[in-house]
């Protein structure tokens, strides 16, 4: 028992000592926990920065268009997005995954889906990037109607009508790309090319191009009249040749019906032309001009469509005359009529090309003349500036030599400057007034000669039609009429060139005389102030002042000679620039012609393939007739497109007139500062 007690006591002592060594300190544990958490956050940040972020960017791709993508909230809140609104529903994870569209690999399709593009023309005629004509409208028809859709969203017809109304404010020449200070500029329309010389540089240029637009309208209307006249004459020749003599009434009724329908077409076209010309000599804006020409384009296309329908009705009417002519004879008459119309369209195309080329040459010629005449007042202003600068230099020299006080120098210079500025203002007003008087006189004479020439040409045209009544060769008759019209256009061109050249010579002589007289006037005024003021304010004699003035005039003559040389170089550069612009313009027109030719070939291939597929029901003669009818309508539409492209170039130059004027650095910049 005595041996066990020490062992028990020893064991007990060991147990007590071990329990004391397991004591936990809470402060150290808290510090360790915080340090571990911070280390974990730091490690996670480093892992994301150097690993995960790189992987995510690699999968997403460096696509710059992502910056243009709208936010999800913005897309969902867009009321025009029919698809997004119709797919909104309760927040369900499973449903969202099912309804969420799959990502598109095609950039074009993705862009077309995200960007709800609004084109400046009606959307249903303009395909989007993915090939769909209007995906929002197509998807809208497939989706169920929303509960509040009737009250909040307009119908499809209203949407299309609203888009069509908005098209009027968005013309082919978009004003959104032009600075606000240059948008919707107003200008005063004039009735003759020479009157543009009395306006400011950019306003005169706008009026000049506006006159070219009016001239194109008039030529288009004349071509339509010639087309109607040729159509009636050709139809009369065909009917007289095919119909028997005992059925003259039937032929007469057909002609009267066609004349009535053509008269209605002429009224529809002339109403639009009169609406575009009713604002002569009044202030108008560029947007009004653009809207007018867009309406004229649509009116011309409608007239071409109605004329084609009229020809088709005529063909059907002839086919129904079985009691008068046989089906074979009726078919032959129809083929002859369509082929004659194709010859007429070819004739009109050649005449239109000649008209556009003549208008382009005349327009560039008048623009060059405008710059040439602007050089004269610019030289006058430069002379005044040089004279004043030399006087300032001489006054400063006299002041430095103690011949004049500083206050006396300021008084003399102020008097000289006021005198010259007032004289320059009077000079500009007098030159403008005399130029207007000269132009009014010359324009009235030119207009009377033009009317006289048009009357004689009208008589020649009537004589040709009367002499060709019994002519049966349609191609020869059409060629003769085309030659006559080309001859008339050449006569008008020669008359315009002759009158414009004479007017240019008269204006140049007039401005040279005015410049010489006013240069002498400036010299006398400045000399009078100098001779009267300097001796009175200084101790210099009158003879000494005369010698100083002579020295000043010699220096001024040298400066003016250099200024004239610089002006000559600037005029040569301006002429070269206009020639280059005319060359680029002609190349653009040639490109348009080639594009339309390519379109014609494509249309012919498509139509021929369609006729071939229908060969089991259509004869070869009928198929050929369908192709010729389509070719006739396409030729008329192509002429309208060529004119429209030409007018668009003019409208673009009108938009850029002020911008180009502000960007000029030659003598024309001086004219801009005055205006």
C-alpha positions in Angstrom: 0.0 0.0 0.0 2.9 2.3 0.7 4.3 1.6 -2.8 1.0 2.5 -4.6 0.5 5.9 -3.0 3.6 7.6 -4.5 2.6 6.3 -7.9 -0.9 7.7 -7.6 0.3 11.0 -6.4 2.8 11.2 -9.3 0.1 10.4 -11.9 -2.2 13.0 -10.4 0.6 15.6 -10.5 1.2 14.9 -14.2 -2.4 15.3 -15.2 -2.8 18.6 -13.5 0.4 19.9 -15.1 -0.8 18.8 -18.7 -4.2 20.5 -18.4 -2.6 23.9 -17.6 -0.6 23.7 -20.9 -3.8 23.5 -23.1 -5.0 27.0 -22.3 -6.4 29.0 -25.5 -5.7 32.8 -26.0 -8.6 34.4 -28.0 -6.8 37.6 -29.0 -4.2 35.7 -30.9 -6.9 33.6 -32.6 -8.7 36.7 -33.8 -5.6 38.3 -35.3 -4.8 35.1 -37.2 -8.3 34.8 -38.6 -8.3 38.4 -39.9 -4.9 37.9 -41.5 -6.0 34.7 -43.2 -9.1 36.5 -44.6 -7.1 39.3 -46.0 -4.6 36.9 -47.6 -7.5 35.0 -49.2 -9.0 38.2 -50.7 -5.6 39.3 -52.0 -5.0 35.9 -53.6 -8.5 36.0 -55.2 -7.8 39.4 -56.7 -4.5 38.4 -58.1 -6.0 35.2 -59.5 -8.8 37.2 -61.3 -6.4 39.8 -62.6 -3.8 37.5 -64.1 -5.8 34.5 -65.0 -9.6 34.7 -65.1 -9.8 38.2 -66.7 -7.6 37.2 -69.5 -9.7 34.1 -70.2 -12.9 36.0 -70.2 -11.6 38.7 -72.5 -10.3 36.0 -74.9 -13.7 34.3 -75.1 -15.5 37.6 -75.5 -13.2 39.0 -78.1 -11.8 42.5 -78.6 -14.9 43.8 -80.5 -15.1 47.6 -80.6 -18.8 47.4 -81.5 -19.4 46.2 -77.9 -19.1 49.8 -76.9 -22.1 50.7 -79.0 -24.3 47.9 -77.6 -27.1 49.3 -75.5 -27.5 48.1 -71.9 -30.1 45.5 -71.0 -32.2 48.0 -69.2 -32.2 50.3 -72.1 -33.2 47.6 -74.5 -35.9 46.3 -72.3 -37.3 49.8 -71.8 -37.3 50.7 -75.5 -41.0 50.9 -76.5 -40.2 50.4 -80.2 -38.7 47.0 -79.6 -41.7 44.7 -80.1 -39.8 41.6 -79.6 -38.3 42.6 -76.3 -41.6 43.9 -74.9 -43.5 40.7 -75.9 -40.9 38.5 -74.2 -41.0 40.1 -70.8 -42.5 37.9 -68.2 -42.1 36.9 -64.5 -38.5 36.3 -63.3 -38.0 32.6 -63.7 -34.6 31.1 -64.1 -35.8 28.2 -66.2 -38.1 30.3 -68.4 -35.3 32.9 -69.0 -32.9 30.2 -70.2 -35.5 28.9 -72.5 -36.5 32.2 -73.9 -33.1 33.7 -74.1 -31.9 33.7 -77.8 -28.8 31.9 -78.7 -25.7 34.0 -79.3 -25.0 34.8 -83.0 -21.7 34.1 -84.5 -22.3 36.3 -87.5 -21.3 39.9 -86.9 -23.7 41.1 -89.6 -26.7 39.3 -88.2 -25.9 40.4 -84.7 -25.6 44.0 -85.8 -28.8 43.9 -87.7 -30.6 42.4 -84.7 -29.3 44.9 -82.2 -29.5 48.0 -84.4 -33.0 49.0 -85.2 -32.0 50.9 -88.3 -34.2 53.6 -89.7 -33.4 54.4 -93.4 -34.2 57.7 -95.0 -36.6 56.0 -97.4 -39.5 53.7 -96.6 -38.2 50.7 -94.7 -40.2 48.1 -96.6 -38.2 48.9 -99.8 -34.8 48.7 -98.0 -33.3 45.4 -96.7 -31.4 45.3 -93.5 -27.9 43.9 -93.1 -29.2 40.3 -92.5 -31.3 40.3 -95.6 -34.7 40.8 -93.9 -36.8 43.7 -95.3 -38.3 44.7 -91.9 -37.7 42.1 -89.1 -39.4 44.1 -86.4 -42.7 44.2 -88.4 -42.4 40.5 -89.4 -41.8 39.4 -85.8 -44.6 41.6 -84.6 -47.1 39.8 -86.7 -46.1 36.4 -85.2 -46.2 37.5 -81.6 -49.3 37.5 -79.4 -50.9 40.8 -78.7 -50.1 42.4 -75.4 -53.0 43.3 -73.1 -52.3 47.1 -73.4 -51.1 47.0 -77.0 -54.3 48.4 -78.5 -54.2 51.5 -76.4 -50.4 52.2 -76.3 -49.0 50.9 -79.6 -50.1 52.1 -83.1 -51.2 49.7 -85.8 -48.9 48.6 -88.6 -50.6 50.9 -91.1 -50.2 53.9 -88.8 -46.5 53.0 -88.3 -45.9 52.9 -92.0 -47.7 56.1 -92.5 -45.7 57.8 -89.8 -42.5 56.5 -91.3 -43.6 57.8 -94.7 -44.3 61.2 -93.1 -41.0 61.2 -91.5 -39.3 60.6 -94.8 -40.3 64.0 -96.0 -38.1 65.6 -93.4 -35.2 63.3 -94.2 -34.2 63.9 -97.7 -31.6 62.2 -99.9 -29.1 64.9 -98.9 -29.1 64.4 -95.1 -28.8 67.6 -93.1 -27.8 65.7 -89.9 -24.2 65.5 -91.1 -24.0 69.3 -91.8 -23.3 71.7 -89.0 -26.3 73.5 -87.5 -25.1 76.9 -88.7 -25.3 75.5 -92.3 -28.6 73.6 -92.1 -31.7 74.9 -93.9 -30.0 78.0 -95.4 -32.3 80.5 -96.9 -31.5 82.4 -100.2 -33.2 84.5 -102.8 -34.1 82.8 -106.0 -33.4 84.6 -109.3 -34.8 84.0 -112.8 -31.6 84.3 -114.9 -28.0 83.2 -114.5 -26.5 86.7 -114.7 -28.5 87.9 -111.7 -26.5 85.6 -109.5 -23.5 87.9 -109.9 -25.1 90.6 -107.8 -25.4 88.3 -104.7 -22.9 87.3 -102.1 -20.4 84.5 -103.0 -22.1 81.5 -101.3 -25.7 82.8 -101.9 -24.9 83.5 -105.5 -23.5 80.0 -105.9 -26.7 78.5 -104.3 -28.9 80.5 -106.6 -26.7 79.4 -109.6 -27.2 75.7 -108.9 -30.9 76.3 -108.1 -31.3 77.8 -111.6 -29.7 74.7 -113.0 -32.2 72.6 -111.2 -35.1 74.6 -112.6 -33.6 74.2 -116.1 -33.4 70.4 -115.7 -37.1 70.4 -114.6 -38.1 72.3 -117.7 -36.1 70.0 -120.0 -37.7 66.9 -118.4 -41.2 68.4 -119.0 -40.2 69.2 -122.6 -39.0 65.6 -123.1 -42.3 64.3 -121.8 -44.2 66.5 -124.3 -41.9 65.2 -127.1 -42.6 61.6 -126.0 -46.3 62.1 -126.1 -46.1 63.8 -129.4 -44.0 61.1 -130.9 -46.3 58.4 -129.4 -49.4 59.9 -131.0 -47.7 60.4 -134.3 -46.3 56.8 -134.4 -49.6 55.4 -133.3 -51.4 57.3 -136.0 -49.0 55.9 -138.6 -49.5 52.3 -137.4 -53.3 52.6 -137.3 -53.5 54.1 -140.8 -51.3 51.3 -142.1 -53.1 48.4 -140.3 -56.8 49.4 -140.1 -58.8 49.2 -143.3 -60.0 52.4 -144.8 -63.6 51.7 -144.1 -62.8 51.7 -140.3 -61.5 55.2 -140.0 -63.8 55.9 -137.1 -62.3 53.1 -135.0 -58.8 54.5 -135.6 -60.0 58.0 -134.8 -61.6 56.9 -131.5 -58.4 55.2 -130.4 -56.4 58.3 -131.1 -58.8 60.5 -129.2 -58.8 58.2 -126.2 -55.0 58.3 -126.1 -54.9 62.1 -126.5 -57.2 62.5 -123.5 -55.2 60.2 -121.3 -51.9 61.9 -122.3 -53.5 65.3 -121.5 -54.2 64.0 -118.0 -50.6 62.9 -117.6 -49.4 66.2 -118.8 -51.5 68.0 -116.2 -50.2 65.8 -113.4 -46.6 66.5 -114.4 -47.1 70.3 -115.0 -48.8 70.8 -111.7 -45.6 69.6 -109.9 -43.4 71.8 -112.1 -45.5 74.9 -111.5 -45.4 74.2 -107.7 -41.6 74.1 -107.9 -41.4 77.4 -109.8 -44.0 79.5 -108.0 -41.4 81.0 -105.6 -39.3 82.8 -108.1 -37.7 86.0 -106.8 -38.7 85.0 -103.2 -36.7 83.8 -100.3 -36.7 80.0 -99.9 -34.7 77.4 -98.0 -32.6 74.4 -99.1 -35.0 72.0 -97.5 -37.9 73.3 -99.6 -35.8 72.8 -102.8 -34.9 69.3 -101.7 -38.5 68.4 -100.9 -39.7 69.8 -104.2 -37.3 67.8 -106.3 -38.0 64.6 -104.3 -41.7 65.2 -105.1 -40.9 65.8 -108.8 -39.0 62.5 -108.8 -41.9 60.6 -107.4 -44.3 62.4 -109.8 -42.1 61.5 -112.8 -42.0 57.9 -111.8 -45.8 57.8 -111.4 -46.2 59.4 -114.8 -43.9 56.7 -116.3 -45.9 54.0 -114.6 -49.2 55.4 -115.8 -47.9 55.8 -119.3 -46.8 52.2 -119.3 -50.3 51.1 -118.1 -51.9 53.3 -120.8 -49.8 51.4 -123.4 -50.9 48.1 -121.9 -54.6 49.2 -122.0 -54.1 50.2 -125.6 -52.7 46.8 -126.5 -55.6 45.0 -124.8 -58.1 47.3 -126.6 -56.5 46.4 -129.9 -56.7 42.7 -129.2 -60.4 43.0 -128.5 -61.1 44.5 -131.9 -61.6 41.1 -133.5 -64.3 42.4 -135.7 -62.0 44.9 -137.4 -58.6 43.1 -137.4 -57.5 39.6 -137.0 -55.5 38.4 -133.9 -52.4 38.1 -136.0 -52.7 41.7 -137.3 -53.5 43.0 -133.8 -50.4 41.3 -132.5 -48.4 42.8 -135.3 -49.7 46.3 -134.4 -48.8 45.8 -130.8 -45.3 44.7 -131.6 -44.8 47.6 -133.9 -46.0 50.1 -131.3 -43.7 48.7 -128.5 -40.7 48.7 -130.8 -41.5 52.3 -131.9 -41.7 53.3 -128.2 -38.2 51.7 -127.6 -36.9 53.8 -130.5 -38.5 56.9 -128.9 -36.9 56.1 -125.5 -33.5 55.8 -127.1 -34.0 59.1 -128.8 -35.0 60.8 -125.6 -32.1 59.3 -123.8 -29.6 60.8 -126.3 -31.3 64.2 -126.0 -31.3 64.1 -122.2 -27.6 63.3 -122.1 -26.9 66.3 -124.4 -29.0 68.5 -122.2 -27.3 67.5 -118.9 -23.8 68.0 -120.5 -24.8 71.4 -121.7 -26.2 72.4 -118.3 -23.1 71.2 -116.6 -20.8 73.1 -118.9 -22.8 76.3 -118.6 -23.0 76.0 -114.8 -19.2 75.7 -114.4 -18.7 78.5 -116.8 -20.9 80.9 -114.8 -19.2 79.8 -111.6 -15.8 80.7 -113.1 -17.2 84.0 -114.3 -18.5 84.7 -110.8 -15.0 84.3 -109.4 -13.5 86.4 -112.2 -15.8 89.3 -111.4 -15.3 89.0 -107.7 -11.6 89.6 -108.2 -12.3 93.2 -109.2 -13.8 94.4 -105.9 -11.3 92.3 -104.0 -8.5 94.2 -105.8 -10.2 97.5 -104.9 -10.3 96.5 -101.2 -6.8 95.3 -101.3 -5.7 98.7 -102.8 -7.4 100.6 -100.0 -5.7 98.4 -97.5 -2.3 98.8 -99.1 -2.7 102.5 -99.4 -3.8 102.8 -95.8 -0.8 100.7 -94.7 1.7 102.8 -96.5 0.2 106.0 -95.0 0.5 104.5 -91.6 4.1 103.6 -92.2 4.9 107.2 -93.3 3.0 108.7 -90.4 5.0 106.6 -88.0 8.2 107.6 -89.6 7.3 111.3 -89.3 6.4 110.8 -85.7 9.7 109.1 -85.0 11.5 112.1 -86.6 9.5 114.4 -84.3 7.8 116.0 -87.2 4.4 114.9 -85.8 3.1 114.3 -82.4 1.4 110.9 -81.6 -2.0 112.5 -81.1 -1.8 114.4 -84.5 -0.8 111.1 -86.2 -3.8 109.3 -84.7 -6.1 112.1 -85.8 -4.8 112.1 -89.4 -4.9 108.3 -89.7 -8.4 108.2 -88.3 -9.6 110.8 -90.9 -7.9 109.0 -93.7 -9.3 105.6 -92.7 -12.9 107.0 -92.3 -12.7 108.7 -95.7 -11.4 105.6 -97.5 -13.9 103.2 -95.8 -16.9 105.5 -96.7 -15.7 105.7 -100.3 -15.3 102.0 -100.5 -18.8 101.4 -99.2 -20.1 103.9 -101.7 -18.1 102.2 -104.5 -19.6 98.8 -103.6 -23.2 100.2 -103.7 -22.7 102.0 -106.9 -21.1 99.0 -108.6 -23.9 96.7 -107.5 -26.6 99.2 -108.7 -25.0 99.7 -112.1 -24.4 96.0 -112.5 -28.1 95.2 -111.8 -29.1 97.8 -114.4 -26.8 96.4 -117.0 -27.9 92.8 -116.3 -31.7 93.7 -116.4 -31.2 95.3 -119.8 -29.1 92.4 -121.2 -31.4 89.7 -119.8 -34.5 91.2 -121.3 -32.9 91.3 -124.7 -31.6 87.7 -124.3 -35.1 86.5 -123.3 -36.7 88.1 -126.3 -34.2 86.4 -128.6 -34.7 83.1 -126.9 -38.5 83.3 -127.3 -38.1 84.1 -131.0 -35.8 81.1 -131.5 -38.3 78.8 -129.7 -41.2 80.0 -131.9 -39.2 79.3 -135.1 -38.2 75.8 -133.7 -41.9 75.1 -132.9 -42.8 75.8 -136.5 -40.0 73.5 -137.8 -41.3 70.7 -135.6 -44.9 71.2 -136.8 -43.7 71.1 -140.4 -41.9 67.8 -139.8 -44.9 66.2 -138.3 -47.2 67.3 -141.1 -44.8 66.1 -143.8 -44.4 62.7 -142.1 -48.0 61.8 -141.8 -47.9 59.3 -144.7 -44.5 57.9 -143.8 -44.5 54.3 -142.8 -40.9 53.8 -141.8 -41.1 54.3 -138.0 -37.3 54.1 -137.5 -36.6 56.7 -140.1 -39.2 59.1 -138.7 -37.9 58.7 -135.2 -34.4 59.3 -136.3 -35.5 62.5 -138.2 -37.3 63.8 -135.2 -34.2 63.1 -133.0 -32.0 64.9 -135.4 -34.4 67.9 -135.4 -34.4 68.0 -131.6 -30.6 67.8 -131.4 -30.4 70.6 -133.9 -32.7 72.7 -131.8 -30.7 72.0 -128.7 -27.5 73.0 -130.5 -29.1 76.3 -131.6 -30.2 77.1 -128.1 -26.7 76.2 -126.8 -25.1 78.5 -129.4 -27.4 81.3 -128.6 -26.8 80.9 -124.9 -23.0 80.8 -125.4 -23.1 83.9 -127.6 -25.3 85.9 -125.2 -23.3 84.7 -122.1 -20.0 85.6 -123.8 -21.2 89.1 -124.7 -22.6 89.7 -121.3 -19.3 88.5 -119.7 -17.3 90.9 -121.9 -19.7 93.8 -121.0 -19.5 93.0 -117.3 -15.7 92.7 -117.3 -15.3 96.0 -119.2 -17.9 97.6 -116.9 -16.0 96.4 -113.8 -12.6 97.5 -115.1 -13.9 101.0 -115.8 -15.4 101.2 -112.4 -12.3 99.9 -110.8 -10.1 102.5 -112.6 -12.4 105.4 -111.8 -12.7 104.4 -108.1 -9.0 103.8 -107.8 -8.4 107.3 -109.0 -11.1 108.5 -106.6 -9.4 106.8 -103.7 -6.1 108.3 -104.6 -7.6 111.8 -104.7 -9.4 111.4 -101.4 -6.4 110.1 -99.6 -4.1 112.7 -101.1 -6.5 115.5 -100.2 -6.6 114.5 -96.6 -2.8 114.0 -96.4 -1.9 117.3 -98.1 -4.4 119.3 -96.1 -3.7 117.7 -92.7 0.0 117.0 -92.5 1.3 120.6 -93.2 -1.2 122.0 -90.7 -0.2 119.6 -88.0 3.6 119.7 -88.6 6.4 122.0 -89.7 6.6 120.3 -93.1 6.0 122.4 -96.2 3.5 121.6 -98.9 6.2 120.8 -101.4 7.8 118.3 -99.0 4.4 116.6 -98.5 4.0 116.4 -102.3 7.4 114.6 -102.5 6.4 112.2 -99.7 3.1 111.5 -101.4 4.9 110.8 -104.7 7.2 108.3 -102.9 4.1 106.7 -101.4 2.5 106.3 -104.8 5.6 104.7 -106.3 5.6 102.1 -103.5 1.9 101.5 -103.9 2.3 100.9 -107.6 4.8 98.2 -106.9 2.5 96.6 -104.4 -0.5 96.7 -106.7 1.5 95.1 -109.5 2.4 92.3 -107.2 -1.2 92.0 -106.0 -2.4 91.7 -109.6 0.2 88.9 -110.3 -1.0 87.1 -107.2 -4.6 87.5 -108.3 -3.8 86.1 -111.7 -2.3 83.0 -110.1 -5.3 82.6 -107.9 -7.7 82.8 -110.8 -5.7 80.2 -112.7 -5.8 77.9 -109.6 -9.6 78.5 -109.4 -10.1 77.6 -113.0 -8.0 74.4 -112.6 -10.0 73.4 -109.6 -13.3 73.9 -111.5 -12.0 71.9 -114.4 -11.0 69.1 -112.0 -14.5 69.2 -110.3 -16.1 69.0 -113.7 -14.0 66.0 -114.6 -14.9 64.2 -111.4 -18.6 65.0 -112.0 -18.4 63.6 -115.5 -16.8 60.4 -114.2 -19.6 60.0 -111.6 -22.2 60.4 -114.3 -20.4 57.7 -116.4 -20.4 55.4 -113.4 -24.1 55.9 -112.9 -24.7 55.1 -116.5 -22.7 51.9 -116.2 -24.5 50.9 -113.0 -27.9 51.4 -114.7 -26.7 49.4 -117.7 -25.7 46.6 -115.4 -29.1 46.8 -113.8 -30.8 46.6 -117.2 -28.8 43.4 -118.1 -29.7 41.8 -114.7 -33.4 42.6 -115.1 -33.4 41.2 -118.7 -31.8 38.0 -117.5 -34.4 37.6 -114.7 -37.3 38.3 -117.0 -36.0 36.0 -119.7 -35.6 33.1 -117.2 -39.2 33.7 -116.0 -40.5 33.6 -119.6 -38.5 30.5 -120.3 -40.1 28.7 -117.3 -43.5 29.7 -118.6 -42.8 28.6 -122.2 -45.3 25.9 -122.0 -48.1 28.5 -121.8 -46.5 31.4 -123.6 -45.4 31.5 -127.2 -42.0 32.9 -128.2 -43.7 36.0 -129.7 -45.6 36.8 -126.5 -42.5 36.2 -124.4 -40.5 38.6 -126.6 -43.3 41.2 -126.3 -43.3 41.0 -122.5 -39.5 41.6 -122.5 -39.9 44.6 -124.8 -42.6 46.1 -122.6 -40.4 45.7 -119.6 -37.5 47.2 -121.4 -39.6 50.2 -122.3 -40.7 50.9 -118.8 -37.2 50.3 -117.4 -35.7 52.8 -120.0 -38.1 55.5 -118.8 -37.3 54.8 -115.1 -33.5 54.9 -115.9 -33.9 58.3 -117.4 -35.5 59.5 -114.2 -32.7 58.0 -112.1 -30.0 59.7 -114.2 -31.7 63.0 -113.8 -32.2 62.4 -110.1 -28.5 61.6 -109.6 -27.6 64.8 -111.5 -29.9 66.8 -109.2 -28.5 65.2 -106.1 -25.1 66.4 -107.1 -26.5 69.9 -107.5 -28.3 69.7 -104.1 -25.1 68.5 -102.5 -23.1 71.5 -103.9 -25.8 73.8 -102.7 -25.5 72.4 -99.2 -21.7 72.8 -99.2 -21.7 76.3 -100.8 -21.3 78.2 -97.6 -18.9 75.7 -96.1 -16.7 75.9 -99.2 -16.9 79.7 -99.1 -15.8 79.8 -95.5 -12.9 77.4 -96.3 -11.5 79.6 -99.1 -8.1 81.2 -98.6 -7.8 83.2 -101.8 -9.3 86.6 -102.8 -12.8 85.2 -102.4 -12.2 85.1 -98.6 -12.1 88.9 -98.7 -15.6 89.0 -100.3 -16.9 86.6 -97.6 -15.7 89.0 -94.8 -17.5 91.9 -96.4 -20.8 89.9 -96.8 
